[in-house]
């Protein structure tokens, strides 16, 4: 049961020591629900649903599952901002591939 209007869940990931500075300088932070995570923490991802091949015979089971609103307000972020401390001394391509693997951690499997 919803007692308040739903707000999107947003995540700040990595370089956790600067998260408070970012949050304190966001003008509309009351309109968001923010979570702060470490870079290598696993994030829950929605499961990939099977592709519907025949829409003519498809019968939906309902509009929303009973836990859908709660899951999207508290567990699965709508937006994840990944913060990464770029090392100028390291190879560009190795850091770019590391960032690509970090970003892939947030996509559906």
MOSUL-V574310 format. One record per residue. N is the residue number from 1. RES is the residue in three letters. BURIAL is I if it has 9 or more other C-alpha atoms within 8 Angstrom, else O. Layout:
N:RES:BURIAL / N:RES:BURIAL
This chain:
1:UNK:O / 2:UNK:O / 3:UNK:O / 4:UNK:O / 5:UNK:O / 6:UNK:O / 7:UNK:O / 8:UNK:I / 9:UNK:I / 10:UNK:I / 11:UNK:I / 12:UNK:I / 13:UNK:I / 14:UNK:I / 15:UNK:I / 16:UNK:I / 17:UNK:O / 18:UNK:O / 19:UNK:I / 20:UNK:O / 21:UNK:O / 22:UNK:O / 23:UNK:O / 24:UNK:O / 25:UNK:O / 26:UNK:O / 27:UNK:O / 28:UNK:O / 29:UNK:O / 30:UNK:O / 31:UNK:O / 32:UNK:I / 33:UNK:I / 34:UNK:O / 35:UNK:O / 36:UNK:I / 37:UNK:I / 38:UNK:I / 39:UNK:I / 40:UNK:O / 41:UNK:O / 42:UNK:O / 43:UNK:O / 44:UNK:O / 45:UNK:O / 46:UNK:O / 47:UNK:O / 48:UNK:O / 49:UNK:O / 50:UNK:O / 51:UNK:O / 52:UNK:O / 53:UNK:O / 54:UNK:O / 55:UNK:O / 56:UNK:O / 57:UNK:O / 58:UNK:O / 59:UNK:O / 60:UNK:O / 61:UNK:O / 62:UNK:O / 63:UNK:O / 64:UNK:O / 65:UNK:O / 66:UNK:O / 67:UNK:O / 68:UNK:O / 69:UNK:O / 70:UNK:O / 71:UNK:I / 72:UNK:I / 73:UNK:I / 74:UNK:O / 75:UNK:I / 76:UNK:I / 77:UNK:I / 78:UNK:O / 79:UNK:O / 80:UNK:I / 81:UNK:O / 82:UNK:I / 83:UNK:O / 84:UNK:O / 85:UNK:O / 86:UNK:O / 87:UNK:O / 88:UNK:O / 89:UNK:O / 90:UNK:O / 91:UNK:O / 92:UNK:O / 93:UNK:O / 94:UNK:O / 95:UNK:I / 96:UNK:O / 97:UNK:O / 98:UNK:O / 99:UNK:O / 100:UNK:O / 101:UNK:O / 102:UNK:I / 103:UNK:I / 104:UNK:O / 105:UNK:O / 106:UNK:O / 107:UNK:O / 108:UNK:O / 109:UNK:O
